[in-house]
Amino acid sequence: MAKIQILWVDDEIELLRSHIIFLEEKGYDVSTTNNGDEALEIINSKPLDIVFLDEQMPGLSGLETLTLIKNQHPNLPVVMITKSEEESIMEDAIGSKISDYLIKPVNPKQILLSLKKNLDTKKLVSEKSTFTYQQEFRNIGMEITNDLNHEEWTEIYKKLVYWELELGRSQDEGIIEVLRMQKEEANQVFAKFIEANYINWVSGRDRNSPVLATNLLKDKLFPLLDGPRPLFLLLIDNLRYDQWKAIQPIIEEYYRVESDEIFYTILPTTTQYARNALFSGLMPSEIEKKYPQYWVSENDEGTKNKYEKELIGELLKRYGKDIRFSYNKVLNLNVGRKLVDNLPNLLGNKLNVIVYNFVDMLSHARTEMEIIRELADDEPAYRSITVSWFEHSPLLEIIRYLSGKGAELIITTDHGSVRVQNPVRVVGDKNTNTNLRYKTGRSLNYKHREVFEVRNPSEVYLPKNNVSTSFIFCRKNDFFVYPNNYNYYANYYRNTFQHGGVSIEEMMVPFIHLKPK
């Protein structure tokens, strides 16, 4: 294994000989110089892992040398060493992106600690995370096999997401595979849990049912309308809980998380059903019955969510919320920028609903576009590309602006998505829908043990196009494929992110209440 290469720059370098010998005995390779000009020559002539840089030197000062180093090698860690404790010097050094700051006289153990912190942190954190998860693995496994309620399932999912994010930084492929298998096991048991309880939840027979999409706004958002601040409901389509946790640190620069909750969306976990249910406070068949003018069925042409504003208005009216509200849907970059410009006009409303559609488009683009597949070919990469988009999106501008104006914020979604792996055969007629995670029709042919089947849609408050209509849902990471050209489509859609079925990633989604800092 190659030795770590250190450059130590100090005009009194000879006085530090004992320190250098100490590091060399620890296995480090140390180059030295007593001035900034020579330091730059050394840095440009050989690969280095870290630089220790004296702040006070004749000729090029430490801060001047630091600036030149960062201009040419922005990712090279530099530790500033100085006799001065003046705040302005510290601020200048920190502003120039130093990796650490030590006050003279330094002892060898301080230097060693700085090396460990800057060069070995990732490795040490990875090893610690791996060891801790190995201890937690058995506990989670035992919990999964228990007869869990919906609250306990929420805690299991939060733990799995935590470990996904922690181990995502690990280089240990073995432990990552163990976590993947444990999550798959959790999804398998979760599907049985849903099949055993879902009908009782949506029918109201189970008084201990979780917060569902249909009562989310009534139970969680309406109480916040009594507050003094304007409230913005930001629905990011298809935002999974792990994606929320990935963007949370960015948002926390502007907002404080008041509550971090998970609710259960409805089946099918698609925009047409789940989002209409969320905004209307009604199950799909209830929308069709009560507001037929606002329901678009599976077989109708065009968008299935064109009456969201009307459904929100009806929900507010039903519960006596006589307030001014706005509704905006952002489907592309230009619309997002126009919304940013229009934000001052929305602050007079009590409630502002913004539907932001990037993440859903990302999941569809990842299926259809080869370059997006390559950029987001696994779960960590999918989260990473979400973060990259968010950091440069009008959405972050919206959040930054609202924080400055003291507005409260809700971030939520209508459903999540799951990375599919296992093809399941299904046969349907020409009127069968195209979704890969659920099918509805009157002549579906499938193996009963491979799906969650609902032969009577009225039991789960889903519309029926005819008397023999049924619904079937994929579990965990399965996806439906027709027998025609089976191998081609099985390979084409494998490892894509889909929604519509039964999985913890699709059904258990975030509801986040934020207050401005």
C-alpha positions in Angstrom: 0.0 0.0 0.0 1.4 3.4 -1.0 2.5 5.7 1.8 0.5 8.9 2.5 2.4 11.9 1.0 2.7 14.9 3.3 4.2 18.3 2.5 5.2 20.5 5.5 5.8 24.2 4.7 7.4 26.3 7.5 10.2 28.9 7.5 11.5 27.2 10.7 11.2 23.7 9.3 14.5 22.6 10.9 13.0 23.1 14.4 10.3 20.6 13.5 12.7 17.7 12.8 11.4 15.7 15.7 7.9 16.0 14.5 8.8 14.8 11.0 10.7 11.8 12.4 7.7 10.9 14.5 5.5 10.9 11.3 8.0 8.9 9.3 8.1 6.3 12.0 4.3 6.1 11.8 4.7 5.3 8.1 4.1 8.7 6.5 6.3 10.1 3.7 7.1 13.8 4.6 8.5 16.4 2.2 9.6 19.7 3.6 10.3 23.3 2.5 10.7 26.6 4.2 8.9 28.9 1.7 5.8 29.2 -0.3 7.4 29.4 -3.8 9.1 26.1 -3.4 6.0 24.6 -1.9 4.1 25.4 -5.0 6.8 23.8 -7.1 6.7 20.6 -5.0 2.9 20.5 -5.2 3.0 20.8 -9.0 5.7 18.1 -9.4 4.3 15.2 -7.3 1.1 13.8 -6.0 0.4 14.8 -2.4 -2.3 13.8 0.1 -2.1 16.8 2.5 -0.2 20.0 3.2 0.8 21.5 6.6 1.2 25.2 6.0 2.7 27.8 8.3 0.7 31.1 8.3 3.6 33.5 9.0 6.4 33.2 6.5 8.7 35.7 4.7 8.1 36.1 1.0 4.8 34.5 0.1 2.7 34.4 3.3 0.8 31.3 4.3 -2.5 32.8 3.3 -1.1 33.9 -0.1 0.4 30.4 -0.6 -3.0 28.9 0.4 -4.8 30.9 -2.2 -2.4 29.8 -5.0 -2.7 26.1 -3.8 -6.5 26.2 -3.9 -6.6 27.9 -7.3 -4.6 25.0 -8.8 -5.6 22.1 -6.5 -8.9 22.9 -4.9 -9.4 19.4 -3.5 -6.0 19.1 -1.8 -6.4 19.3 2.0 -4.4 22.1 3.6 -3.9 22.4 7.4 -3.0 25.9 8.5 -0.5 26.3 11.4 0.0 29.7 13.1 1.2 31.4 16.2 -1.6 34.0 15.9 -5.0 33.5 17.4 -6.4 36.7 15.8 -10.0 36.1 14.7 -9.5 37.8 11.3 -6.7 35.5 10.3 -8.7 32.5 11.3 -11.7 33.8 9.2 -9.4 34.4 6.2 -8.0 30.9 6.4 -11.4 29.2 6.9 -12.8 31.3 4.0 -10.1 29.9 1.8 -11.4 26.4 2.6 -8.7 25.0 4.9 -9.2 21.5 6.2 -8.0 22.2 9.7 -6.4 25.0 11.9 -3.7 24.4 14.5 -2.1 26.9 16.9 1.6 26.8 17.6 3.3 25.2 19.4 1.9 21.9 18.0 2.8 18.5 19.3 3.1 15.4 17.2 -0.1 13.9 18.5 -2.0 17.0 17.3 -0.5 16.5 13.9 -1.4 12.8 13.9 -5.0 13.6 14.9 -5.3 16.1 12.1 -4.1 13.5 9.6 -6.6 10.9 10.9 -9.4 13.4 10.8 -8.7 14.6 7.2 -7.4 11.5 5.5 -8.9 8.5 7.4 -12.3 9.9 8.4 -14.2 8.3 5.6 -12.5 4.9 6.2 -13.0 5.1 10.0 -16.7 6.2 9.6 -17.3 3.5 7.1 -15.8 0.8 9.4 -17.7 2.1 12.4 -21.0 2.2 10.4 -20.4 -1.3 9.1 -19.7 -2.6 12.6 -22.8 -0.9 14.1 -25.1 -2.1 11.4 -23.9 -5.7 11.9 -25.0 -5.3 15.5 -28.3 -3.7 14.4 -29.0 -6.3 11.6 -30.2 -9.0 14.0 -32.4 -6.6 15.9 -34.1 -5.3 12.7 -34.5 -8.9 11.5 -36.2 -10.0 14.7 -38.5 -7.0 14.6 -39.6 -7.7 11.0 -40.7 -11.2 11.9 -43.0 -9.8 14.7 -46.6 -9.0 14.2 -46.0 -5.3 13.6 -48.6 -2.5 13.6 -48.4 0.5 11.2 -46.4 2.7 13.6 -43.8 -0.1 14.1 -43.5 -0.5 10.4 -42.8 3.2 10.1 -40.0 2.9 12.6 -38.6 -0.1 10.7 -38.6 1.9 7.4 -36.9 4.9 9.1 -34.2 2.6 10.4 -33.6 1.0 7.0 -33.4 4.4 5.3 -30.9 5.5 8.0 -28.7 2.6 7.3 -29.0 3.0 3.5 -27.7 6.5 3.9 -25.0 5.6 6.3 -23.7 2.5 4.4 -24.1 4.4 1.1 -20.8 6.0 2.0 -19.2 2.6 2.8 -16.8 0.8 0.4 -17.9 -2.5 1.9 -20.0 -4.1 -0.9 -20.7 -7.1 1.2 -22.5 -5.2 4.0 -24.4 -3.2 1.4 -25.7 -6.4 -0.2 -26.7 -7.6 3.3 -28.8 -4.5 3.8 -30.4 -4.8 0.4 -31.4 -8.4 1.2 -32.8 -7.3 4.6 -34.8 -4.5 2.9 -36.2 -7.1 0.4 -37.2 -9.3 3.3 -38.9 -6.4 5.0 -40.8 -5.6 1.8 -42.0 -9.2 1.5 -43.4 -9.2 5.1 -44.8 -5.6 4.6 -46.8 -6.8 1.5 -48.5 -9.4 3.7 -49.2 -6.8 6.3 -50.9 -4.5 3.7 -52.9 -7.4 2.3 -54.2 -8.2 5.8 -55.1 -4.7 6.8 -55.6 -2.4 3.8 -59.3 -3.1 3.3 -60.1 -2.4 6.9 -58.1 0.9 6.8 -59.8 2.4 3.8 -63.3 1.2 4.9 -62.9 2.8 8.3 -63.4 -0.5 10.1 -60.0 -0.3 11.8 -60.0 2.6 14.3 -56.2 2.2 14.7 -55.5 2.8 11.0 -52.6 5.0 10.1 -52.9 8.5 8.6 -53.8 7.8 4.9 -53.6 10.1 1.9 -57.3 10.7 2.2 -57.2 12.2 5.7 -53.7 13.7 5.5 -54.7 17.3 4.8 -57.6 17.3 7.3 -55.6 15.8 10.1 -52.2 17.2 9.6 -52.5 20.4 7.5 -55.8 22.0 8.5 -54.7 22.6 12.1 -51.7 24.6 10.8 -54.0 27.0 9.0 -54.9 28.7 12.3 -51.3 30.0 12.6 -50.2 33.6 11.9 -48.0 32.8 9.0 -48.9 32.0 5.4 -48.6 28.3 4.8 -47.1 26.7 1.6 -47.8 23.1 0.8 -45.1 21.8 -1.5 -45.9 18.4 -3.0 -42.9 17.0 -4.8 -44.3 14.2 -7.0 -42.8 10.8 -6.3 -40.5 11.9 -3.5 -39.4 8.9 -1.4 -38.5 9.2 2.2 -34.8 8.5 1.5 -34.8 11.3 -1.0 -36.2 13.7 1.5 -33.5 12.7 4.0 -30.9 13.3 1.3 -32.1 16.9 0.6 -32.9 17.7 4.2 -29.4 19.1 5.1 -29.8 21.6 2.3 -33.2 22.7 3.4 -32.1 23.0 7.0 -29.9 26.0 6.1 -33.2 27.9 5.8 -35.8 25.9 7.8 -36.0 24.1 11.0 -37.7 20.7 10.9 -40.7 20.9 13.2 -41.9 17.4 12.6 -40.7 14.5 10.4 -43.6 12.1 9.8 -44.5 9.2 7.5 -48.0 8.6 6.2 -49.5 5.8 4.1 -50.6 6.5 0.6 -53.4 4.6 -1.2 -53.4 1.9 -3.9 -52.6 2.2 -6.7 -49.6 4.2 -5.7 -49.8 6.4 -8.8 -50.5 10.1 -9.4 -54.0 9.5 -10.8 -55.2 7.7 -7.7 -52.9 8.8 -4.8 -52.7 12.5 -5.5 -56.4 13.0 -6.3 -57.2 11.2 -3.1 -54.8 13.4 -1.1 -56.2 16.7 -2.5 -59.8 15.7 -2.4 -59.8 13.8 1.0 -61.8 11.0 -0.8 -61.0 7.6 -2.2 -61.1 7.4 -6.0 -64.6 5.8 -6.3 -65.9 8.5 -3.9 -64.5 11.2 -6.1 -66.1 9.6 -9.1 -69.5 9.5 -7.3 -69.4 12.9 -5.6 -67.6 14.9 -8.3 -67.9 13.0 -11.6 -66.9 16.1 -13.5 -63.5 16.0 -11.8 -62.7 12.3 -12.2 -60.8 11.0 -15.3 -61.0 7.2 -15.7 -58.3 4.8 -16.8 -59.7 4.6 -20.4 -60.1 8.3 -20.9 -57.5 10.3 -22.9 -55.4 13.0 -21.5 -54.0 13.9 -18.1 -55.7 12.2 -15.1 -54.9 15.1 -12.7 -56.3 18.2 -14.3 -58.8 19.0 -11.6 -56.5 19.2 -8.6 -57.2 22.8 -7.8 -61.0 22.2 -7.9 -60.6 19.2 -5.6 -58.7 21.2 -3.1 -61.3 23.9 -3.2 -64.1 21.4 -2.6 -62.1 19.9 0.4 -61.6 23.2 2.0 -65.3 24.0 1.5 -66.4 20.7 3.0 -64.6 21.4 6.2 -65.6 25.1 6.5 -62.2 26.5 5.6 -63.1 29.8 4.1 -59.7 31.0 3.1 -57.8 32.4 0.1 -55.6 29.8 -1.5 -53.6 29.4 -4.7 -52.6 26.3 -6.7 -49.5 26.1 -9.0 -48.1 23.1 -10.9 -44.5 23.2 -12.0 -43.8 20.8 -14.9 -40.6 22.4 -16.3 -37.8 24.9 -15.6 -39.5 27.9 -17.2 -42.7 27.5 -15.1 -40.5 27.1 -12.0 -38.7 30.4 -12.7 -42.0 32.2 -13.3 -43.3 30.9 -10.0 -40.2 32.3 -8.2 -41.0 35.7 -9.7 -44.7 35.5 -8.6 -44.0 34.5 -5.0 -44.5 38.0 -3.6 -48.1 37.9 -4.9 -48.8 34.6 -3.0 -47.8 35.8 0.5 -51.2 37.3 1.1 -52.9 33.9 0.8 -53.5 31.7 3.8 -52.6 28.5 1.9 -50.5 28.1 -1.3 -50.3 24.7 -2.9 -47.3 24.0 -5.2 -47.0 20.7 -7.1 -43.4 20.2 -8.3 -43.0 17.4 -10.8 -39.3 16.9 -11.2 -38.6 13.6 -9.3 -41.5 11.8 -11.1 -40.1 13.0 -14.5 -36.6 11.8 -13.3 -37.9 8.3 -12.6 -39.6 8.1 -16.0 -36.6 9.6 -17.8 -34.4 7.0 -16.1 -36.5 4.3 -17.7 -36.5 5.8 -21.2 -33.1 7.6 -21.5 -29.8 5.6 -21.5 -27.8 8.5 -20.1 -30.1 8.9 -17.1 -29.9 5.2 -16.5 -26.1 5.5 -16.4 -26.2 8.5 -14.0 -28.7 6.8 -11.6 -27.9 3.1 -11.9 -28.5 2.3 -8.3 -30.2 3.7 -5.1 -27.3 5.9 -3.9 -26.9 7.4 -7.4 -30.7 8.0 -7.7 -30.5 9.9 -4.5 -27.4 11.8 -5.6 -28.9 12.9 -8.9 -32.0 14.1 -6.9 -29.7 16.2 -4.7 -27.8 17.6 -7.7 -31.1 18.7 -9.3 -32.4 20.2 -6.1 -29.3 22.3 -5.5 -29.6 24.0 -8.8 -33.4 24.1 -9.1 -36.0 27.0 -8.8 -37.4 24.9 -6.0 -34.5 25.7 -3.8 -34.9 29.4 -4.7 -38.6 29.1 -3.7 -37.6 27.6 -0.3 -34.9 30.2 0.3 -37.3 33.1 -0.5 -40.1 31.7 1.6 -37.8 31.3 4.6 -36.8 35.0 4.3 -40.4 36.0 4.3 -41.3 33.9 7.4 -43.6 31.5 5.7 -44.3 28.0 7.1 -43.7 25.1 4.8 -45.0 21.6 4.3 -43.1 19.2 2.1 -44.9 16.0 1.1 -45.7 13.8 -1.8 -48.4 11.5 -3.3 -46.4 8.3 -3.6 -42.9 6.9 -3.8 -41.2 4.4 -6.2 -39.4 1.1 -6.0 -36.4 -0.2 -8.0 -37.9 -3.3 -9.8 -36.0 -6.5 -10.3 -38.3 -9.5 -10.8 -40.7 -9.8 -13.9 -44.1 -11.3 -13.3 -46.2 -12.6 -16.2 -49.6 -11.2 -16.8 -52.1 -11.4 -19.7 -54.7 -8.8 -20.5 -56.8 -7.5 -23.3 -56.3 -4.3 -25.3 -58.1 -2.2 -22.6 -55.7 -3.2 -19.8 -53.7 -0.3 -18.5 -49.9 0.1 -19.2 -48.6 0.6 -15.6 -45.9 -2.0 -14.6 -46.8 -2.2 -11.0 -50.6 -2.6 -11.1 -53.1 -3.8 -13.7 -56.8 -3.3 -14.0 -59.2 -4.9 -16.5 -61.8 -7.5 -16.9 -59.9 -10.4 -18.4 -56.6 -10.5 -16.5 -54.7 -13.8 -16.4 -52.0 -14.3 -13.8 -50.7 -16.6 -11.0 -52.7 -15.7 -7.9 -49.8 -16.3 -5.5 -47.6 -13.8 -7.3 -49.8 -10.7 -6.8 -52.1 -8.9 -4.4 -55.5 -9.3 -6.1 -58.6 -7.2 -5.5 -61.4 -8.9 -7.4 -64.0 -6.5 -6.1 -62.6 -2.9 -6.5 -65.5 -1.4 -4.5 -63.9 -3.1 -1.4 -60.9 -0.7 -1.7 -63.0 2.2 -3.1 -61.6 2.0 -6.6 -63.8 2.7 -9.7 -65.1 -0.1 -11.9 -65.2 0.3 -15.6 -67.5 -2.7 -15.9 -68.9 -5.4 -13.6 -66.0 -7.8 -14.0 -63.2 -5.3 -13.5 -60.5 -6.3 -11.0 -57.2 -4.9 -9.8 -53.9 -6.7 -9.2 -50.8 -5.2 -7.6 -47.1 -6.2 -7.7 -45.4 -6.7 -4.3 -41.9 -5.7 -3.2 -39.7 -5.3 -6.3 -41.7 -7.2 -8.9 -43.0 -5.8 -12.2 -45.6 -7.0 -14.8 -44.5 -8.2 -18.2 -46.7 -9.5 -21.0 -45.7 -12.9 -22.5 -45.2 -11.2 -26.0 -41.5 -10.3 -26.4 -41.2 -11.2 -22.7 -37.3 -11.3 -22.5 -36.9 -8.0 -24.2 -39.2 -6.1 -21.9 -38.1 -8.0 -18.8 -34.5 -6.8 -19.4 -35.6 -3.3 -20.5 -37.5 -2.5 -17.4 -35.4 -4.4 -14.8 -33.6 -2.0 -12.4 -35.9 0.9 -13.3 -37.8 2.9 -10.7 -41.6 2.2 -10.9 -44.7 3.0 -8.8 -48.2 1.7 -8.5 -47.8 -1.4 -6.3 -47.2 -2.5 -2.8 -43.8 -1.7 -1.2 -42.5 0.3 1.7 -40.8 2.7 -0.7 -44.1 3.4 -2.6 -46.6 3.4 0.2 -44.8 5.0 3.2 -44.0 8.6 2.2 -42.9 11.8 4.0 -44.9 14.6 5.5 -42.5 17.3 6.8 -43.5 20.4 8.7 -40.9 23.2 8.6 -40.6 26.6 10.3 -38.3 29.3 9.0 -35.0 29.9 10.9 
